[in-house]
């Protein structure tokens, strides 16, 4: 068998293939921390809730309970005394005129006035019981009258003056009356026959409420 010497020399001259270097050791990974949904990162701060703005004090409003407030029964005495005084003065004037002028028919006029006045006085208790007021959320309603009943609604925001007055007889009985004055003279309302404590408390509440409602118009 013939061996080529040139081939043998080439095989001897070819470099040997180097072996791959061993891989560097890999450090073990640190175990991941468990995720907590409720946990808050330290870097994020929880902002405090904004404080509610302070509101200006508002005068209390009345709730409409559907109740009519009546005046004091003592007001009957005030009305009866007033009617009797008016009757005496009227009959006295007519009698003087009839006596000095010698007008006989004037005596009949005086008698008719006396009868009508006495009948009117007999109805005073019923008229007093028909007087009442009602406090609604936006206005005050006043009513009076038997056959011809009158009702007036006065808005709180339209009240310009709340006046408290007392006659000598009412002062003796511990009563007072409230007068509500508005821009329109036709809506002026007088609530008579209120106990003094109730009249003063109602006046103060209505004045405060009227100022608040006018400021909000």
C-alpha positions in Angstrom: 0.0 0.0 0.0 1.4 3.3 -1.1 1.2 6.2 1.5 1.5 9.7 0.3 4.1 11.4 2.4 2.7 14.9 1.7 -0.7 14.0 3.2 0.9 12.6 6.3 2.8 15.8 6.8 -0.5 17.9 6.3 -2.3 15.8 8.9 0.6 16.3 11.3 0.7 20.0 10.7 -3.1 20.7 11.3 -3.8 22.2 14.8 -5.9 20.4 17.2 -9.4 21.8 18.0 -9.4 23.6 21.4 -11.7 22.3 24.0 -14.5 24.8 25.1 -13.8 26.7 28.4 -16.0 25.8 31.3 -19.0 28.2 31.9 -18.8 30.6 34.8 -20.9 29.7 37.8 -24.3 31.5 37.9 -25.3 33.0 41.2 -28.6 31.7 42.5 -31.6 34.1 42.2 -33.0 35.6 45.3 -36.5 34.4 46.1 -39.1 37.0 45.1 -41.1 38.6 47.9 -44.8 37.7 48.0 -47.1 40.5 46.6 -49.4 42.1 49.1 -52.2 44.1 47.5 -52.8 46.1 50.6 -49.2 47.0 51.1 -48.4 50.7 50.3 -44.9 51.5 49.1 -42.9 53.6 51.6 -42.1 56.2 48.9 -45.8 57.0 48.4 -47.5 59.1 51.1 -51.2 58.9 51.8 -52.8 62.3 51.3 -55.2 63.4 54.1 -58.8 63.9 53.1 -59.7 67.6 52.6 -61.6 69.1 55.4 -65.2 70.0 54.7 -65.7 73.7 54.2 -67.3 75.6 57.1 -70.7 76.8 56.2 -72.2 80.1 57.4 -74.8 79.7 60.1 -78.3 79.9 58.6 -81.3 80.9 60.5 -83.6 77.9 61.2 -86.4 77.3 58.8 -89.9 76.2 59.9 -91.2 72.9 58.8 -94.8 72.9 57.6 -96.5 70.6 60.1 -100.0 71.7 58.9 -100.9 73.0 62.4 -102.7 76.3 62.9 -101.7 78.2 66.0 -104.5 80.0 67.8 -104.3 83.1 69.9 -104.7 83.1 73.6 -108.3 82.8 75.0 -107.5 85.9 77.1 -107.8 87.9 73.9 -111.6 87.6 74.3 -111.4 89.9 77.3 -109.4 92.5 75.2 -112.0 92.4 72.4 -115.0 92.6 74.7 -113.6 95.5 76.7 -112.8 97.4 73.5 -116.2 96.8 72.1 -117.9 97.9 75.3 -115.8 101.1 75.4 -116.7 101.9 71.8 -120.4 101.2 72.5 -120.5 103.5 75.5 -118.8 106.3 73.7 -121.0 106.0 70.6 -124.3 105.8 72.6 -123.2 108.7 74.8 -122.5 111.0 71.8 -125.8 110.1 70.2 -127.7 110.7 73.5 -126.1 114.1 73.9 -127.0 115.1 70.3 -130.5 113.9 70.8 -130.9 115.7 74.1 -129.5 119.1 73.1 -130.8 119.1 69.5 -134.1 117.6 70.5 -133.9 115.0 67.7 -136.2 112.3 68.9 -135.2 110.0 66.0 -131.6 110.0 67.3 -132.8 108.0 70.3 -133.8 105.2 67.9 -130.5 105.4 66.2 -128.7 105.1 69.6 -130.9 102.1 70.5 -130.1 100.4 67.2 -126.4 100.9 67.6 -126.6 99.4 71.1 -128.4 96.3 69.9 -126.0 95.7 67.1 -123.0 96.2 69.4 -124.4 93.7 71.9 -124.9 91.1 69.3 -121.4 91.7 68.0 -120.0 91.3 71.5 -121.8 88.0 71.8 -119.9 86.7 68.7 -116.5 87.8 70.0 -115.5 84.4 71.4 -116.2 82.8 68.1 -114.3 85.5 66.2 -111.3 85.1 68.5 -111.2 81.3 68.0 -111.2 81.9 64.2 -107.9 83.8 64.4 -104.8 81.8 63.8 -101.5 81.7 62.0 -99.4 78.9 60.4 -95.7 78.8 59.9 -94.7 77.2 56.6 -91.2 76.8 55.2 -91.2 79.9 53.0 -94.0 82.1 54.4 -96.4 82.8 57.3 -100.1 82.4 56.7 -102.6 84.4 58.8 -106.4 83.9 58.8 -109.4 85.4 60.6 -113.1 85.8 60.1 -116.3 83.7 60.5 -118.5 84.4 57.5 -116.0 86.3 55.5 -112.7 84.6 56.2 -109.4 86.3 55.1 -106.1 84.5 54.6 -102.8 86.3 53.9 -99.5 84.7 53.1 -96.4 86.8 54.0 -93.1 85.5 52.6 -90.3 85.6 55.1 -87.9 87.4 52.6 -90.4 90.2 52.1 -90.7 91.1 55.8 -89.2 94.6 56.4 -90.4 95.2 60.0 -91.7 93.0 62.8 -93.4 95.3 65.4 -94.5 94.2 68.8 -97.2 96.4 70.5 -99.3 96.1 73.7 -102.4 97.9 74.7 -103.1 98.7 78.4 -105.6 95.8 78.7 -103.3 93.4 76.8 -100.4 94.4 79.0 -102.5 93.7 82.1 -103.4 90.3 80.7 -99.8 89.5 79.6 -100.6 89.6 75.9 -99.0 91.3 72.9 -99.6 91.6 69.1 -97.1 91.2 66.2 -97.3 93.4 63.1 -95.5 92.3 60.0 -94.8 95.1 57.6 -93.8 94.4 54.0 -93.2 96.5 50.9 -96.9 96.1 49.9 -99.3 97.7 52.3 -102.0 95.2 51.4 -100.0 92.3 52.8 -99.4 93.9 56.2 -100.5 91.4 58.9 -101.3 91.8 62.6 -101.4 88.7 64.8 -103.1 89.7 68.1 -103.6 88.0 71.4 -100.2 86.2 71.7 -98.7 85.5 75.1 -95.7 87.9 75.6 -93.1 85.1 75.7 -94.4 83.5 72.5 -94.6 86.9 70.8 -91.0 87.8 71.6 -89.6 84.4 70.6 -91.6 84.5 67.3 -90.4 88.0 66.6 -86.7 87.1 67.1 -87.0 84.0 64.9 -88.8 85.8 62.1 -86.4 88.7 62.1 -83.4 86.3 61.8 -85.1 84.3 59.1 -86.1 87.4 57.2 -82.5 88.7 57.1 -81.2 85.4 55.9 -83.8 85.1 53.1 -83.2 88.7 52.0 -79.5 88.0 51.8 -80.1 85.0 49.6 -82.4 86.8 47.1 
